[in-house]
Amino acid sequence: MGFTFSDEVDGELADLVLAELRRENRRRSPELRAAVERYGEEEPLQVYALDGGRLAGGLVGRTWVGWLHVELLWVREQGRGLGSRLLARAEELAAARGCVGSRVETWSFQAPGFYQRQGYRIAGEVPGHPPGAVDYTLVKELGA
């Protein structure tokens, strides 16, 4: 059987790859099956701060298998506590969904110190990603 390969961006195929990977992961892992059964499917979680109708900051993430996954956090003006308030609200919403932890990835030139001040600890790092920087994964227990 000969394969053909495509390197075109295709959202439908990407969704199919994700669905197949999730199906296979659940088949292989009774722990993952139990977590999905307990916590339900992935749900988006978003918190925005508006100033007179203008976006001042926002957090975009998702909850899945009992964890908040912070994907994006941005504030227009730093130093006003807005990032802390957005993150705290997201953690509160995640805890209400039964989440026990939160995780985020950030680069050394972004905000590892910010997350540590919010109670996160470094769980892993990838030096040189991107070159000259460090990619950190930070985690925090929720409700503790």
N, C-alpha and C positions, 0 to 999 in steps of 0.2 A: 504494500500500500504506500503510495507516494504522498507525502505531505506538501502542501503549499503553505507558505508563510506570508503574513501580512504585518507590516509595521504602521499601518494607518490607525489613527485614533478613532475608536469606535465605542461609543458609550454603551450600546446594547451588548456588545461582546464583553466589555469590562464588567457590566452588571452580571452577565452569565458566569464569568470567571469567579466573581465574588460569591454568587449563589452556590456554585459547585464546591468552592473551597469551604464555605460554611457547612454545607451538607456533609462533606468528607470529615471535617473537624468534629462535627457532632457525632458522626458514626464512630470515630476513633476514640473519643473522649467522653466517658461517662460523667466526669466532673463538669465538662462544658455543657453537656445535655442537662444536667441537674441545675446548673446556674441559669441557663436560658429558661428552663421550666419555672424556676423560682422567681427570677427577675423580669421575665418577659423579653420581648424583642427590643432591639436597639430603638431608642427614641431621641430625636433632636432635643437639645436644650440650648436656648438662646436668651440672652439678657442684653438689653440695649439701654443706654442713657441718652436722652434727648434734651437739648438745651434750646428752647424756643423752636422746636421742630427740626433742629439741626443735630445730626449725629455727633455726640460728644465722646462716645466710647461704646464698645460692645464686646461681648463674649459669645463665641460660637462653639458649641461642643455637642456632646451626645452622652447619653447614659446607656450602658450595656453591661450585662452580667455583674451588676452590683457596683459598677464603678462609673464615676464621671470622667469623661475623656475631654479635657479642654483642648480644643484644636486651634482657636484663635482668640487672642485678647488684645485689644487695642484701645488706647485713649488718646484723644486729641491733645490734651494738655496734662502733662505729668505734674505730680506734686500736690494735687488737690484731693487725693484719696479716692478718686473715682475707680481706679483699677482694683483696689482693695474691696470696695463696695460691690462692684460687679462680680468679682470672684466669690465673695461671701454670699451673695444672693444665689449664684449658680450652685454653690455647695449646699445651701439651704434647700433649694429645689431638688437637688440630687438626693439628699438625705431623706426628703419626703417621699421619694420614689424607692427608698430602701437601700440606697447606695451606701457602701461601707468605706469606700476610698475614692480618691481623686488622683488623676495623673495628668502630667503635662510635659511637653518637650519644649525646650527653649535653648537658644544659642547663648554662648558666653557674652556676646555683645548686646543681647536683648535683656533678659530679666531674671537670671537665676537668683540673684539676691532678693528681688521682690518676692518671689515665690517662697524662698526660705523665711523671710520675715512673716509670711502668712502661714507658717507652720509646715511647709513642705520640706522634705529631705531628698537629697540626691540619691537616686537608686541606680544610676548608670550614667556613663559618659562615653562619647565617641570623639577622641581628639582628632583634629584635622578635618572635621566635617562642619562647615566648609573649611577649606584650607586656611590655616592660621587661627581658627576658632575651635570651640568645643561645643558639641551637641549634648545637652543634658536631658535626662529624664528624671523628673521629680515626682514624688508621691506624697500623699497625706491621708491619714485615717480620718474618716468623717464620723461625727457623733462620739468621738472619744474625748 
